[in-house]
Amino acid sequence: MSAPSLFQQAVGLHKAGRLRQAIEAYRAHLKRGSDANGEHYLGLALVQSGQTEAGLTHLRAAVTAQPDNAMFLANLGKALLKSPHVEEARDTFKRCVSLNARDADSWNNLAGLERRQADLERALEAYRRALALKAHPAIALNLGLVAKDAGYRDEAADAFEKTLALDAKSVRAHVQLAAMETEDGQFEAAQERLLSAYKVDPSNARTLAALLTLRSYTPEDDVLAAAERVLRGSKTDAEEAIRLKFGLARAYQRRGQHDRAWDFASRAKEDVAKTAPYSAELLLKETIRLEKACTLSAIEFLKSADGDGEGLIFVFGLPRTGTTLVEQILSSHPD
């Protein structure tokens, strides 16, 4: 069989999902002489079959052969996302968007990598470019999350609204907007938004946790029952389970059911100790992340929001000492 027809057979097997046979055919093709396409598609098949490092070797060979091929670079970058090679992935996507500035997926992937490195300004710029090219709810949501962390509250709110325009059932966008409304003292608006999200999906742990931790809200029996059902399930992640337990503790305390309140609070604290033990390394990383988030542009935004900046109040304190409550009380003041 000639080399071109052997390669075509390998591609056909690949498209049919017969990865083992496709890999064998690609290798047989490459034995007759290396070429960039063969290296590229063999690398993809290996990655798809779970052999990431072996696949990366061939994907890199394809990029070496054709360094200006944006598709090769994009696929190498996507494969690198499945590996520990974070810096190489970031450099690869940078090269990719420099060759093809209209590749929304590569801008989005680059943004995610910049975000992991806590470079919020570069992550923001990449998410903006990605969203301008591709109106996708996940991109809009991530733009909002990074904008919020960087202190651009108006841009964050706009991005969350854009998310809902693209996907009206986006619970995370509803929860984020509700959190911002709570920060602004708009407790009724936050409650109404979260109740609407609850009606869309009564079993969503994120919505239930946000509702139960909303200080102005006294939950009905159906919400409490839904929260307990979710806790009994197996799909709730550790962080949301902790928030649900703390929320249930607060709700039962308001009802005067102190034994149940104590039970949920105790379970939540035990979970916190298991999932988030003290770590000097993690504390240092979080401190660095917060330091990078407090950019000059973020401070300037706060000044512009306040007028002359003279009325800015910074609330400091150790975790679980009431700083959030103090901030919410101050935010709810009419002046």
Helices and strands as residue ranges (DSSP letters): H 3-15, H 19-31, H 36-48, H 52-65, H 70-80, H 86-99, H 104-116, H 120-133, H 137-150, H 153-166, H 171-183, H 187-200, H 205-212, H 221-232, H 238-254, H 258-275, H 280-293, H 296-306, H 323-331
